[in-house]
Amino acid sequence: MIDTSSAWWFAGLLLVGMLGALALGRRLGLRFRAADPGGKEGGATIDGAMFGLLGLLLAFVFSGASSRLDARRALIVDEANAIGTAWSRLDLLAPAHQRDLRDHLRHYLDERLAAYRTLDGHPVAKDVFAAANALQGTIWTAAVAGVRASDAAPSASNLLLPALNAMFDISTARASAMNTHPPTIVYWMLLAIAWVASLFAGIGIGFAGARRRLHMVAFAVVISGTVFVTIDIEHPRHGFVRIDAHDQLLLDVRAAMK
């Protein structure tokens, strides 16, 4: 999987490859121009198709990364709301049952916050997530016992248990969203298409008989930079683009758990 730790070398490989393909293409273009000055005319359609495909693929991966970033932010809001709702509905239970459940919920939220403070995919994070998930069974068992108690509110079962179920479901949804990324082959295909498009661009520059070094460097830097930012967006707890600030919503819920 291409992640933030490999984004630098991947973007660097893309940049170096594009610059090399542009330089090689320019030399080929000069040779083709000397051999057949009108030969470039028939390749314009292929050039346009190749650049169009490169642009389409870039738009696809960037748009997908942005959409997944928005979805992850929305899930943080949903989890904060779900935990806050479950916490408030504990009032429907008898004080004796509330005490243990409130302690469990505090511990549950602490574990999840600790996991998100670590890096995605890090072994420590996986262990902490597992500990938080294990608490779900404890919370559910205690909640079922609480709503069945004779001194619980009549509506406790209908209000508390669905709220806890929603809280657990969102944790699963966040875990799935955290691990949802484009297949690695998509990035390698993007790399290959960018190199081929650079070769064709270099051939076009060579046919024109111009150097265009600034244009060549700018083209390679812009494409590789866009790919780097896209990978960075895909992993918003590692690089420059981050969603850590949204965890404040969960911290606010935790502060209210008194």
C-alpha positions as CSV (number, residue, x, y, z in Angstrom):
1,M,0.0,0.0,0.0
2,I,1.2,3.5,-0.8
3,D,1.0,5.5,2.4
4,T,2.5,8.7,3.7
5,S,5.8,7.1,4.7
6,S,6.3,6.1,1.1
7,A,4.8,9.2,-0.5
8,W,8.1,11.0,-0.6
9,W,10.0,8.3,-2.5
10,F,7.0,7.6,-4.7
11,A,6.6,11.3,-5.7
12,G,10.4,11.5,-6.1
13,L,10.4,8.5,-8.4
14,L,7.6,10.0,-10.4
15,L,9.4,13.4,-10.7
16,V,12.7,11.9,-11.7
17,G,11.0,9.5,-14.2
18,M,9.0,12.3,-15.7
19,L,12.1,14.6,-16.1
20,G,14.0,11.7,-17.7
21,A,11.1,10.9,-20.0
22,L,10.8,14.5,-21.0
23,A,14.5,14.7,-21.8
24,L,14.5,11.5,-23.7
25,G,11.3,12.5,-25.6
26,R,12.9,15.8,-26.6
27,R,15.9,14.1,-28.1
28,L,13.7,11.6,-30.0
29,G,11.6,14.6,-31.2
30,L,14.6,16.3,-32.6
31,R,15.6,13.1,-34.4
32,F,12.1,12.6,-35.8
33,R,11.9,16.2,-36.9
34,A,15.2,15.9,-38.8
35,A,14.1,12.7,-40.5
36,D,10.4,13.7,-41.1
37,P,9.5,17.3,-40.4
38,G,5.8,16.6,-40.9
39,G,5.6,13.3,-39.0
40,K,4.4,14.9,-35.7
41,E,1.0,15.8,-37.2
42,G,-0.4,12.3,-37.0
43,G,0.5,11.9,-33.3
44,A,-1.6,14.8,-32.0
45,T,-4.6,12.6,-31.4
46,I,-2.7,10.1,-29.4
47,D,-1.0,12.8,-27.4
48,G,-4.4,14.3,-26.6
49,A,-5.8,11.0,-25.5
50,M,-2.8,10.2,-23.3
51,F,-2.9,13.6,-21.6
52,G,-6.7,13.3,-21.2
53,L,-6.3,9.9,-19.5
54,L,-3.6,11.3,-17.2
55,G,-5.8,14.2,-16.2
56,L,-8.8,11.9,-15.7
57,L,-6.8,9.5,-13.5
58,L,-5.4,12.4,-11.4
59,A,-8.9,13.8,-10.9
60,F,-10.2,10.4,-9.9
61,V,-7.6,9.7,-7.2
62,F,-7.7,13.3,-5.9
63,S,-11.4,13.5,-5.8
64,G,-11.7,10.1,-4.1
65,A,-9.1,11.1,-1.5
66,S,-11.0,14.4,-0.7
67,S,-14.3,12.5,-0.4
68,R,-12.8,10.0,2.0
69,L,-11.3,12.8,4.0
70,D,-14.8,14.4,4.4
71,A,-16.3,11.0,5.3
72,R,-13.7,10.5,8.0
73,R,-14.4,13.9,9.5
74,A,-18.2,13.2,9.4
75,L,-17.7,9.9,11.2
76,I,-15.8,11.7,14.1
77,V,-18.9,14.0,14.5
78,D,-21.2,11.0,14.4
79,E,-19.2,9.1,17.0
80,A,-19.1,12.1,19.3
81,N,-22.8,12.5,19.0
82,A,-23.4,8.7,19.5
83,I,-21.3,8.5,22.7
84,G,-22.8,11.7,24.0
85,T,-26.3,10.3,23.4
86,A,-25.5,7.0,25.1
87,W,-24.0,8.8,28.1
88,S,-27.1,10.9,28.6
89,R,-29.4,7.9,28.3
90,L,-27.7,6.2,31.2
91,D,-29.9,8.4,33.4
92,L,-32.7,5.9,32.6
93,L,-31.0,3.2,34.7
94,A,-30.9,2.9,38.5
95,P,-27.9,4.7,40.1
96,A,-26.2,1.4,41.0
97,H,-26.1,0.3,37.4
98,Q,-25.2,3.8,36.1
99,R,-22.1,3.9,38.2
100,D,-20.4,0.9,36.5
101,L,-21.6,1.8,33.0
102,R,-20.3,5.4,33.3
103,D,-16.9,4.1,34.3
104,H,-16.9,1.7,31.3
105,L,-17.9,4.5,28.9
106,R,-15.2,6.8,30.2
107,H,-12.6,4.0,29.8
108,Y,-14.0,3.1,26.3
109,L,-13.6,6.7,25.1
110,D,-10.2,7.1,26.6
111,E,-9.0,3.9,24.8
112,R,-10.3,5.1,21.5
113,L,-8.8,8.6,21.9
114,A,-5.4,6.9,22.8
115,A,-5.6,4.8,19.6
116,Y,-6.3,7.7,17.3
117,R,-3.4,9.6,18.8
118,T,-1.0,6.9,17.5
119,L,-0.3,6.4,13.9
120,D,-2.8,4.5,11.7
121,G,-1.7,0.9,11.2
122,H,0.9,1.1,14.0
123,P,0.9,-2.1,16.1
124,V,0.3,-0.1,19.3
125,A,-2.8,1.5,17.8
126,K,-4.1,-1.9,16.8
127,D,-3.7,-3.2,20.4
128,V,-5.5,-0.2,21.8
129,F,-8.3,-0.5,19.3
130,A,-8.6,-4.1,20.3
131,A,-8.9,-3.1,23.9
132,A,-11.6,-0.6,23.2
133,N,-13.5,-3.1,21.1
134,A,-13.3,-5.7,24.0
135,L,-15.0,-3.1,26.2
136,Q,-18.0,-3.1,23.9
137,G,-19.0,-6.5,25.2
138,T,-18.6,-5.4,28.8
139,I,-20.7,-2.3,28.2
140,W,-23.4,-4.2,26.4
141,T,-23.6,-6.9,29.1
142,A,-23.9,-4.3,31.8
143,A,-26.5,-2.3,29.9
144,V,-28.7,-5.3,29.3
145,A,-28.6,-6.1,33.0
146,G,-29.4,-2.5,33.8
147,V,-32.4,-2.2,31.6
148,R,-33.8,-5.5,32.9
149,A,-33.6,-4.4,36.5
150,S,-36.9,-3.6,38.1
151,D,-35.9,-0.1,39.1
152,A,-35.0,0.9,35.5
153,A,-37.2,3.4,33.6
154,P,-39.8,1.6,31.4
155,S,-38.2,3.2,28.2
156,A,-34.6,2.3,29.1
157,S,-34.5,-0.7,26.9
158,N,-35.9,1.1,23.8
159,L,-33.7,4.2,24.3
160,L,-30.4,3.0,25.8
161,L,-29.7,-0.2,23.8
162,P,-30.2,1.4,20.4
163,A,-27.9,4.3,21.4
164,L,-25.1,1.8,22.4
165,N,-25.6,-0.2,19.3
166,A,-25.2,3.0,17.2
167,M,-22.0,3.8,19.1
168,F,-20.5,0.4,18.4
169,D,-21.5,0.6,14.7
170,I,-19.8,3.9,14.2
171,S,-16.6,2.5,15.6
172,T,-16.7,-0.2,13.0
173,A,-17.5,2.3,10.3
174,R,-14.5,4.4,11.4
175,A,-12.2,1.4,11.3
176,S,-13.4,0.6,7.8
177,A,-12.9,4.2,6.6
178,M,-9.4,4.4,8.1
179,N,-8.4,1.4,6.0
180,T,-10.2,2.3,2.8
181,H,-7.7,3.5,0.1
182,P,-7.3,3.1,-3.7
183,P,-5.6,-0.2,-4.7
184,T,-1.9,0.2,-5.0
185,I,-2.1,-0.7,-8.7
186,V,-3.9,2.6,-9.4
187,Y,-0.9,4.6,-8.2
188,W,1.5,2.5,-10.3
189,M,-0.8,2.9,-13.3
190,L,-0.8,6.6,-12.7
191,L,3.0,6.5,-12.5
192,A,3.3,4.7,-15.8
193,I,0.8,7.0,-17.6
194,A,2.6,10.1,-16.3
195,W,5.9,8.7,-17.7
196,V,4.5,7.9,-21.1
197,A,2.7,11.3,-21.2
198,S,6.0,13.0,-20.4
199,L,7.7,11.1,-23.2
200,F,5.1,12.3,-25.6
201,A,5.3,15.8,-24.3
202,G,9.1,15.7,-24.8
203,I,8.7,14.5,-28.3
204,G,6.4,17.4,-29.0
205,I,8.9,19.9,-27.6
206,G,11.6,18.3,-29.7
207,F,9.5,18.5,-32.9
208,A,8.9,22.2,-32.1
209,G,12.7,22.7,-32.0
210,A,12.5,24.5,-28.6
211,R,14.2,23.8,-25.2
212,R,11.3,24.7,-22.9
213,R,13.2,23.5,-19.9
214,L,11.1,25.6,-17.5
215,H,7.9,24.1,-18.9
216,M,9.3,20.6,-18.6
217,V,10.4,21.0,-15.0
218,A,7.1,22.8,-14.1
219,F,5.0,20.0,-15.7
220,A,6.9,17.3,-13.8
221,V,6.8,19.2,-10.5
222,V,3.1,19.9,-10.7
223,I,2.1,16.3,-11.5
224,S,4.4,14.8,-8.9
225,G,3.3,17.4,-6.3
226,T,-0.4,16.6,-7.0
227,V,0.2,12.9,-6.5
228,F,2.1,13.6,-3.2
229,V,-0.7,15.7,-1.8
230,T,-3.3,13.1,-2.9
231,I,-1.4,10.4,-0.9
232,D,-1.1,12.8,2.0
233,I,-4.9,13.4,2.1
234,E,-5.5,9.6,2.0
235,H,-3.7,9.3,5.4
236,P,-4.8,12.4,7.4
237,R,-3.1,11.4,10.6
238,H,0.4,11.2,9.3
239,G,1.4,14.0,7.0
240,F,0.6,17.7,6.4
241,V,-3.2,17.2,5.9
242,R,-4.6,16.1,9.3
243,I,-7.9,15.6,11.0
244,D,-6.5,15.6,14.6
245,A,-8.3,18.8,15.3
246,H,-11.7,17.1,14.9
247,D,-10.8,14.8,17.8
248,Q,-11.6,17.8,20.0
249,L,-15.2,16.9,19.6
250,L,-14.5,13.6,21.4
251,L,-12.4,15.4,24.0
252,D,-15.3,17.7,24.6
253,V,-17.6,14.7,25.2
254,R,-15.0,13.2,27.5
255,A,-14.8,16.4,29.5
256,A,-18.6,16.3,30.0
257,M,-18.4,12.8,31.4
258,K,-18.5,13.8,35.1
